[in-house]
Amino acid sequence: MGLLNIASKTAALLASGTSLYDIHTLGVREANIKRESNYADDFIAQNIGASKLNYPSKKHSNMKDWIMSFSYPLQISEVWNTVSGYVSGALKGIVHNAATLGFSALAFFAKKDGWKKAGVIGLGLSVAWDFIKNSTNLFERTDYLRRK
């Protein structure tokens, strides 16, 4: 096993691992945001309805209080929102890491040295571009407070 083969497989595994970690963390973040946001919306909608009494009596008020205090252990909408949020976040992560994953696959699975070199070079450029673009403000608009 040559040095190029070891280097290309190592670089591909490291880049794929960090990309998969990024995809997973984006999925978890989106799942939590979607679940909590929809839970808050449902809670507000239920409380608005529960705050209205058709007939102002203590008995009906106590019934509504009892129903509002009764909580389900895990609602179907929460599960759905969590799963769909995770999938949405993971897809965003896959799109963001597509070049890195593609060059990683090329560097890892290529049989010919020319393709392995192309994969390693492309992987290096992809990671460098990602670092420069997301770690600096070189390509971001910075004149938010200036009038034109």
KANOR-V286129 format. One record per residue. N is the residue number from 1. PSI is psi in whole degrees, -180 to 180 (* if undefined). D_CENTER is the distance of its C-alpha to the mean C-alpha in whole Angstrom. Layout:
n = (N/N)
psi = (PSI/PSI)
d_center = (D_CENTER/D_CENTER)
This chain:
n = (1/2/3/4/5/6/7/8/9/10/11/12/13/14/15/16/17/18/19/20/21/22/23/24/25/26/27/28/29/30/31/32/33/34/35/36/37/38/39/40/41/42/43/44/45/46/47/48/49/50/51/52/53/54/55/56/57/58/59/60/61/62/63/64/65/66/67/68/69/70/71/72/73/74/75/76/77/78/79/80/81/82/83/84/85/86/87/88/89/90/91/92/93/94/95/96/97/98/99/100/101/102/103/104/105/106/107/108/109/110/111/112/113/114/115/116/117/118/119/120/121/122/123/124/125/126/127/128/129/130/131/132/133/134/135/136/137/138/139/140/141/142/143/144/145/146/147/148)
psi = (121/169/-40/-40/-46/-45/-42/-41/-39/-48/-42/-42/-42/-46/-40/-41/-45/-35/-43/-37/-42/-44/-44/-45/-36/-40/-45/-43/-47/-37/-45/-42/-47/-42/-47/-39/-43/-32/-42/-42/-44/-41/-43/-44/-42/-40/-32/-44/-36/-22/-11/129/131/-34/117/88/156/-35/-49/-35/-42/-37/-46/-39/-41/-42/-40/-30/-16/120/142/145/-41/111/152/-38/-35/-42/-47/-46/-37/-47/-47/-34/-41/-45/-43/-46/-40/-39/-39/-41/-38/-44/-43/-35/16/-45/-44/-44/-38/-47/-32/-44/-41/-46/-34/-43/-10/141/-34/146/-34/-43/-37/-44/-43/-41/-43/-43/-46/-39/-44/-45/-39/-45/-41/-44/-43/-43/-49/-45/-42/-10/-12/173/26/-34/14/149/127/5/41/-35/-6/139/147/*)
d_center = (37/37/36/34/32/31/30/28/27/26/24/22/21/20/18/16/16/14/12/11/10/8/6/7/6/2/3/6/5/5/7/10/10/11/13/15/15/17/19/20/21/23/24/26/27/29/30/32/33/35/36/38/42/44/47/47/48/47/47/44/42/42/41/38/37/37/35/32/33/32/29/27/25/22/22/21/19/17/16/16/13/11/11/11/8/6/8/7/3/5/7/6/6/9/11/10/12/14/17/17/16/19/22/21/22/25/26/26/27/30/33/35/35/35/31/30/31/29/26/27/27/25/22/24/24/20/19/22/20/17/19/21/19/16/18/21/22/24/23/22/24/26/29/27/30/33/35/36)
